[in-house]
Amino acid sequence: MTAETNKEEKKEQEVKQKKEKSEEQEKIEELTDILKRLQAEFENYKKRVAKESSEFIRCASADLIKKLLPVLDSFEQAIKNKESKEFVKGVELIFAQLSSVLAEAGLKKIECEGKCFDPYCHEVLLQEESDKDGIVLEELQKGYAVYGNVIRTAKVKVGKKRQEDEK
């Protein structure tokens, strides 16, 4: 009877092991399926965010262009009346109008003259001997920043300390 009992116990263990393997395999398949779904959801999320981002940029650009259209109209009107004595005054008004629209959009002029040279905001085009070492003497082209981020550096002339001749 012991031999038969051993055979039955072995069969029971084999059945038990097969059942455990089957349950493990089902669990692995279930987790794999969940992982695949999460990956697909994440890919869809990335695509949706990219699409929303590009849509936001298009809307922001359209909004800025809409604000600039009156400036364009003013330029057209000024060009039609270029023979008029008021032409220069009209162009100055248009410049002020354009500056105002861009300032509302976050554009700010980088102040330079008399300030210390800052390589993040200034680009040196010329150096001139001066008592003021490292100070911006003249602004050659304006620089601009949008919400604190420099979009164009100012092109400047910087003072360089005079070298005393030793004899």
Secondary structure, 3 states (H helix, E strand, C coil): CHHHHHHHHHHHHHHHHHHHHHHHHHHHHHHHHHHHHHHHHHHHHHHHHHHHHHHHHHHHHHHHHHHHHHHHHHHHHHHHCCCCCCHHHHHHHHHHHHHHHHHHCCEEECCCCCCECCCCCEEEEEEEEECCCCEEEEEEECCEEECCEEEECEEEEEEEECCCCCC
